Amino acid sequence: AALPKATVLDLSCNNLISLPSDFCSLMHLVKLDLSKNRLQQLPLDFGRLVNLQHLDLLNNRLVTLPVSFAQLKNLKWLDLKDNPLDPVLAKVAGDCLDEKQCKQAAVKVLQHMKAIQSEQDRQRQRKLQAEREMEKKREAEQRAKEAQERELRKREKAEEKERRRREYDAQKAAKQEMEKKTKKANVQTRKPASSSRPPQPPRNKHSWSRSVLRVLLVALLCVLCALAACKLTELQRQPLCVSVNALYEDVLAALQNHKTLQNMLQQNSQQ
């Protein structure tokens, strides 16, 4: 990593088990020899070595190659002999017994890894699409659920409103019925009392007759007093008393004549 511009690196016969991720920062490498080690896998970002043209992986323990291997577009030579490769990959790589076979191995492996990368990209796209569709479906289901809940709350609210209206109508009807029964009971209770009472004259008429009677009595008393004064006192010679006495005599005569007339009528009726 301290020599980022190195172009040729030979690490063969070192019993290497793995490579650190910083190894892929040697992006200027053109030729790399990792043969006769114990590498079980290459770094996942091995494809960063885009300038690599010659790669020797003879006699390691590789089974597969990282998908990023497809990015080594400048690779011209490849040796994968003596590795426990996956049967498909081993068949694609073939032998590397001469220069021609090693060049063919590089071309075929790159094509194979590109196909795998494309397939993975398609799978990733399909998975992403499926996740998007699933997310849309969940959102649609969530919206439908929310709409259903809103409709349910609306229906429950309407039912509660209708229930309260019915209760109010029932209470109102019961109240009216109770008022009718109370009014009817009051009417029935007042009827016997009113029928048992004797008819009483109006208070105004009664008071008026009393007033008239009082006036007549007072007038009669005044007349009697005046008459007594004119008969028994010295005022009898006064002109007013003379007139009163004369009027008194005339009234007595009329009364006597009235009694005489009554007696005559009574005698005639008897005859």
C-alpha positions as CSV (number, residue, x, y, z in Angstrom):
1,A,0.0,0.0,0.0
2,A,3.0,2.3,0.5
3,L,3.8,1.8,-3.2
4,P,0.5,2.7,-4.9
5,K,2.1,3.1,-8.3
6,A,3.7,-0.3,-8.4
7,T,3.1,-2.1,-11.7
8,V,4.6,-5.6,-11.1
9,L,4.3,-7.7,-8.0
10,D,5.4,-11.2,-7.3
11,L,4.0,-12.8,-4.1
12,S,4.3,-16.5,-5.1
13,C,5.3,-19.2,-2.8
14,N,4.5,-17.4,0.5
15,N,1.8,-19.6,1.9
16,L,-0.6,-16.6,1.9
17,I,-4.1,-17.5,3.2
18,S,-5.8,-14.2,2.4
19,L,-5.2,-10.7,1.1
20,P,-6.2,-7.5,3.0
21,S,-8.7,-5.2,1.5
22,D,-6.0,-2.5,1.2
23,F,-4.3,-4.7,-1.4
24,C,-6.9,-3.5,-4.0
25,S,-5.5,0.0,-3.7
26,L,-2.6,-1.0,-6.0
27,M,-4.6,0.1,-9.0
28,H,-1.5,0.5,-11.2
29,L,-0.6,-3.2,-11.1
30,V,-0.1,-4.7,-14.6
31,K,1.3,-8.0,-13.7
32,L,0.6,-10.0,-10.5
33,D,1.9,-13.4,-9.4
34,L,0.0,-15.1,-6.5
35,S,0.8,-18.7,-7.5
36,K,1.7,-21.4,-5.0
37,N,0.0,-19.9,-2.0
38,R,-3.0,-21.1,0.1
39,L,-5.5,-18.4,-0.9
40,Q,-9.1,-19.5,-0.4
41,Q,-10.7,-16.4,-1.7
42,L,-9.8,-13.0,-3.3
43,P,-11.0,-9.6,-1.9
44,L,-14.5,-8.7,-2.9
45,D,-13.3,-5.5,-4.5
46,F,-10.6,-7.3,-6.5
47,G,-12.0,-5.7,-9.6
48,R,-10.5,-2.4,-8.7
49,L,-7.2,-3.6,-10.2
50,V,-8.5,-2.3,-13.6
51,N,-5.0,-2.1,-15.2
52,L,-4.2,-5.7,-14.5
53,Q,-3.2,-7.7,-17.6
54,H,-1.3,-10.7,-16.3
55,L,-2.6,-12.7,-13.3
56,D,-1.2,-16.0,-12.1
57,L,-3.3,-17.9,-9.5
58,L,-1.7,-21.3,-10.0
59,N,-1.9,-23.9,-7.2
60,N,-4.1,-22.1,-4.6
61,R,-7.3,-23.2,-2.8
62,L,-9.8,-21.0,-4.7
63,V,-13.3,-22.3,-5.4
64,T,-14.9,-19.2,-6.8
65,L,-13.9,-15.7,-7.9
66,P,-15.5,-12.5,-6.7
67,V,-18.1,-11.0,-9.0
68,S,-16.0,-7.8,-9.3
69,F,-13.5,-9.9,-11.3
70,A,-15.6,-9.0,-14.3
71,Q,-14.3,-5.4,-14.1
72,L,-10.8,-6.5,-15.1
73,K,-11.4,-5.4,-18.6
74,N,-7.7,-5.3,-19.5
75,L,-6.9,-8.8,-18.4
76,K,-5.1,-10.7,-21.2
77,W,-3.5,-13.7,-19.4
78,L,-4.9,-15.9,-16.6
79,D,-3.8,-19.2,-14.9
80,L,-6.2,-21.0,-12.6
81,K,-4.7,-24.5,-12.7
82,D,-4.5,-26.7,-9.6
83,N,-7.3,-24.9,-7.7
84,P,-10.5,-26.8,-6.4
85,L,-12.7,-24.6,-8.7
86,D,-16.4,-24.9,-9.0
87,P,-17.0,-27.3,-11.9
88,V,-18.7,-24.7,-14.1
89,L,-15.8,-22.2,-13.5
90,A,-13.2,-24.9,-14.0
91,K,-14.8,-25.9,-17.4
92,V,-14.9,-22.2,-18.5
93,A,-11.2,-21.6,-17.5
94,G,-9.9,-24.8,-19.1
95,D,-6.1,-25.5,-19.1
96,C,-3.3,-23.0,-19.1
97,L,-0.5,-25.1,-20.7
98,D,0.7,-22.6,-23.2
99,E,0.4,-18.9,-23.9
100,K,-2.7,-19.3,-26.2
101,Q,-4.6,-21.3,-23.6
102,C,-3.8,-18.8,-20.8
103,K,-5.1,-16.0,-23.0
104,Q,-8.3,-17.9,-23.9
105,A,-8.8,-18.6,-20.2
106,A,-8.6,-14.9,-19.4
107,V,-11.2,-14.1,-22.1
108,K,-13.6,-16.9,-21.2
109,V,-13.4,-16.3,-17.5
110,L,-14.1,-12.6,-18.0
111,Q,-17.1,-13.4,-20.1
112,H,-18.3,-15.9,-17.6
113,M,-17.9,-13.4,-14.7
114,K,-19.6,-10.7,-16.7
115,A,-22.6,-13.0,-17.3
116,I,-22.7,-13.8,-13.5
117,Q,-22.5,-10.1,-12.8
118,S,-25.3,-9.3,-15.2
119,E,-27.4,-12.1,-13.8
120,Q,-26.8,-10.8,-10.3
121,D,-27.6,-7.3,-11.4
122,R,-30.9,-8.6,-12.9
123,Q,-31.7,-10.5,-9.8
124,R,-30.9,-7.4,-7.8
125,Q,-33.1,-5.4,-10.0
126,R,-35.9,-8.0,-9.8
127,K,-35.5,-8.0,-6.0
128,L,-35.5,-4.2,-5.9
129,Q,-38.5,-4.2,-8.2
130,A,-40.2,-6.8,-6.0
131,E,-39.4,-4.8,-2.9
132,R,-40.8,-1.7,-4.5
133,E,-44.0,-3.5,-5.6
134,M,-44.2,-5.0,-2.1
135,E,-43.8,-1.6,-0.6
136,K,-46.5,-0.2,-3.0
137,K,-48.7,-3.1,-2.1
138,R,-48.1,-2.4,1.6
139,E,-48.8,1.2,1.1
140,A,-52.0,0.4,-0.8
141,E,-53.0,-2.0,1.9
142,Q,-52.2,0.6,4.5
143,R,-54.3,3.2,2.7
144,A,-57.1,0.7,2.2
145,K,-56.9,-0.1,5.9
146,E,-56.9,3.5,6.9
147,A,-59.9,4.2,4.6
148,Q,-61.7,1.2,6.1
149,E,-60.9,2.4,9.6
150,R,-62.2,5.9,8.7
151,E,-65.3,4.5,7.2
152,L,-65.8,2.3,10.3
153,R,-65.3,5.3,12.6
154,K,-67.7,7.3,10.5
155,R,-70.3,4.6,10.6
156,E,-69.8,4.1,14.4
157,K,-70.2,7.9,14.8
158,A,-73.4,7.9,12.8
159,E,-74.8,5.0,14.7
160,E,-73.9,6.7,18.0
161,K,-75.6,9.8,16.8
162,E,-78.7,7.9,15.8
163,R,-78.7,6.0,19.1
164,R,-78.5,9.3,21.1
165,R,-81.3,10.7,18.9
166,R,-83.6,7.7,19.6
167,E,-82.8,8.0,23.4
168,Y,-83.6,11.7,23.3
169,D,-86.9,11.0,21.5
170,A,-87.8,8.2,23.9
171,Q,-87.1,10.4,26.9
172,K,-89.1,13.3,25.4
173,A,-92.0,11.0,24.6
174,A,-91.9,9.5,28.2
175,K,-91.8,13.0,29.6
176,Q,-94.8,14.1,27.6
177,E,-96.7,11.0,28.6
178,M,-95.9,11.6,32.2
179,E,-97.1,15.2,31.9
180,K,-100.3,14.0,30.3
181,K,-100.9,11.5,33.1
182,T,-100.1,14.1,35.8
183,K,-102.5,16.6,34.1
184,K,-105.2,14.0,33.8
185,A,-104.8,13.0,37.5
186,N,-105.0,16.7,38.6
187,V,-108.2,17.2,36.6
188,Q,-109.8,14.1,38.1
189,T,-108.7,15.2,41.6
190,R,-110.3,18.7,41.1
191,K,-113.6,17.5,39.7
192,P,-115.1,16.0,43.0
193,A,-114.1,19.0,45.0
194,S,-115.6,21.4,42.6
195,S,-118.8,19.4,42.3
196,S,-119.2,19.1,46.1
197,R,-119.0,22.8,46.7
198,P,-122.3,24.9,46.6
199,P,-122.3,27.6,44.0
200,Q,-121.1,30.8,45.5
201,P,-122.1,34.2,44.2
202,P,-119.4,36.3,42.8
203,R,-117.5,38.3,45.3
204,N,-117.9,41.6,43.4
205,K,-121.7,41.3,43.4
206,H,-121.8,40.4,47.1
207,S,-119.6,43.3,48.1
208,W,-121.8,45.7,46.0
209,S,-125.0,44.6,47.6
210,R,-123.5,45.1,51.1
211,S,-122.4,48.6,50.1
212,V,-125.9,49.5,48.9
213,L,-127.4,48.1,52.1
214,R,-125.0,50.1,54.2
215,V,-125.9,53.3,52.2
216,L,-129.7,52.6,52.7
217,L,-129.2,52.0,56.4
218,V,-127.2,55.2,56.8
219,A,-129.8,57.1,54.9
220,L,-132.6,55.6,57.0
221,L,-130.8,56.4,60.2
222,C,-130.3,60.0,59.0
223,V,-134.0,60.3,58.2
224,L,-135.0,58.9,61.6
225,C,-132.6,61.2,63.4
226,A,-134.0,64.2,61.4
227,L,-137.5,63.2,62.1
228,A,-136.8,62.7,65.8
229,A,-135.1,66.1,66.0
230,C,-138.1,67.8,64.3
231,K,-140.6,66.0,66.5
232,L,-139.0,66.1,69.9
233,T,-136.9,69.3,69.9
234,E,-137.5,72.9,69.6
235,L,-136.7,72.8,66.0
236,Q,-140.2,71.6,65.1
237,R,-141.2,75.2,64.4
238,Q,-138.5,75.7,61.9
239,P,-139.6,75.8,58.3
240,L,-137.5,72.7,57.4
241,C,-138.9,70.7,60.3
242,V,-142.4,71.9,59.4
243,S,-141.9,70.5,55.9
244,V,-140.5,67.3,57.4
245,N,-143.4,66.8,59.8
246,A,-145.8,67.4,57.0
247,L,-144.1,64.9,54.8
248,Y,-144.1,62.4,57.8
249,E,-147.9,62.9,58.2
250,D,-148.5,62.4,54.5
251,V,-146.5,59.1,54.6
252,L,-148.4,57.9,57.6
253,A,-151.7,58.7,55.8
254,A,-150.6,56.9,52.7
255,L,-149.6,53.9,54.7
256,Q,-152.9,53.9,56.5
257,N,-154.8,54.2,53.2
258,H,-152.7,51.4,51.8
259,K,-153.6,49.2,54.8
260,T,-157.3,50.2,54.3
261,L,-157.1,49.2,50.6
262,Q,-155.5,45.9,51.5
263,N,-158.3,45.2,54.0
264,M,-160.9,46.0,51.4
265,L,-159.3,43.8,48.8
266,Q,-159.0,41.0,51.3
267,Q,-162.7,41.3,52.2
268,N,-163.8,41.3,48.5
269,S,-161.7,38.2,47.8
270,Q,-163.2,36.4,50.8
271,Q,-166.7,37.3,49.5
